[in-house]
Amino acid sequence: MHRDLIQSERAPAAAGDYSQAVRLREVTEWLIVSGQVPEDVDGVVPADFGDQCRRAWSNVIAQLEAADMTVADIVKVTTFLASRAFAAENRAVRTAILGVHRPALTVVLTAIFDERWMLEIEVVAAR
């Protein structure tokens, strides 16, 4: 697979650790990961946002690994946050998880399905 990070000169540059657009060529596999929530297999939800964020990413990574993929295969991340107050910590945790990898990214402020959850993360991966 060939991956090109796209940034048009006619639109604003990415304001963070993501790409405005990602062009994929010669893709042989796609993985669409449903929104992963900050809950473990026993139903435990951490009280702290940072821990919830790491738990949701852990669940994303578990789905990727089940498909024999890694975070390097992620081409799009959509994060749903329950509050704008979580934006900076969400970015810090995501950056720690993804390192220098820069998929396309959307963050949406919204009510989350379960009141205990402060976020939900879905990804699209390809290779």
Rosetta blueprint (number, residue, H / E / L):
1 M L
2 H E
3 R E
4 D E
5 L E
6 I E
7 Q L
8 S L
9 E L
10 R L
11 A L
12 P L
13 A L
14 A L
15 A L
16 G L
17 D L
18 Y L
19 S E
20 Q L
21 A E
22 V E
23 R E
24 L E
25 R E
26 E L
27 V L
28 T L
29 E L
30 W E
31 L E
32 I E
33 V E
34 S E
35 G E
36 Q E
37 V L
38 P L
39 E L
40 D L
41 V L
42 D L
43 G L
44 V L
45 V L
46 P L
47 A L
48 D L
49 F H
50 G H
51 D H
52 Q H
53 C H
54 R H
55 R H
56 A H
57 W H
58 S H
59 N H
60 V H
61 I H
62 A H
63 Q H
64 L H
65 E H
66 A H
67 A L
68 D L
69 M L
70 T L
71 V H
72 A H
73 D H
74 I E
75 V E
76 K E
77 V E
78 T E
79 T E
80 F E
81 L E
82 A L
83 S L
84 R H
85 A H
86 F H
87 A H
88 A H
89 E H
90 N H
91 R H
92 A H
93 V H
94 R H
95 T H
96 A H
97 I H
98 L H
99 G L
100 V L
101 H L
102 R L
103 P L
104 A E
105 L E
106 T E
107 V E
108 V E
109 L E
110 T L
111 A L
112 I L
113 F L
114 D L
115 E L
116 R L
117 W L
118 M L
119 L E
120 E E
121 I E
122 E E
123 V E
124 V E
125 A E
126 A E
127 R L
